[in-house]
Amino acid sequence: MPELPEVETVVRSLAPHLIGRRIVQAAFTSKFVTPGNRSKLAARLAGRTIVGIQRRGKFILLALDQGTLVVHLGMTGRLLLDGAPAGEHIYGVFALDRGVLRYQDPRQFGRIEWNPRRIARLGPEPLEIGVQEFSKRLRARKARVKPLLLDQSFLAGLGNIYADEALFAAGIHPLAVASRLSAARAARLHQAIRDVLTLAIEHRGSSISDYVDGHGGRGWFQVLHNVYGREGQPCARCGSAIRKITAAGRGTHFCPNCQRR
């Protein structure tokens, strides 16, 4: 699933080309991607001008001159502009006064919605929350730290890849209890999350399956992964074999020597 760096990259790649564009016509063809009355949504969008585009957690917010359209890429969703590769599984088409924006999603786990309520339930942004507030939120939770980092009401935007990479950078075991982390370890995790996400954005995200930016370009942060997807390979720090376990139903990668509870 595209996470914060991938979604941020999509937003940055599209913003210069979408802001100021008018939606001439829209069409939606999947009851899964666009639940509810698709014809009504298409009619609501016709004639609207895109005045802004930003990321909130893993969501893309298209601000219009009236209202907001929200896109979640799910597992395999792509927003592709103009001549970017499209192919099959196109479930949303936005004909603009200049150009065409298409939504492609083979598995149809993504969503295109009008002002969904779940945006209001998202937690703070990882790149904006201060260390004191982050530590306070950790101390208040008795959950294991990896599942907690995946909880979008705790922090918005972190997913499996970057939770694993940040925990490795901080030297914290994914099954450590959040409330038991010392102030120093909590601060180290806060900084690791910021550093990993910032570096991943600089490298345009991780293209390990379907993710591409708004023009079909791949990200390159996957070549810098220290633990994610490296089960059985030697740790870059100590040489121990990277292990994979399950936490919160998700495959979780870590170094058993470098990351302690």
Buried (B, 14 or more C-beta within 10 A) or exposed (E): BBBBBBBBBBBBBBBEBBBEBBBBBBBBEBEEBBBEEBEEBBEBBEEBBBBEBEBBBBBBBBBBEEEBBBBBBBBBBBBBBBEBEBEEBBBBBBBBEEEBBBBBBBEBBBBBBBEBEBBEEBBBBBBEBEBEEBBEBBBEBEBBBBBBBBBBEBBBBBBBBBBBBBBBBBBBBBBBBBBEBEEEBBBBBBBBBBBBBEBBBEBBBBBBEBBBBBBBBEBBBBEEBBBBBBBEEEBBEEEEEBBBBEBBEBEBBBBBEBBEE
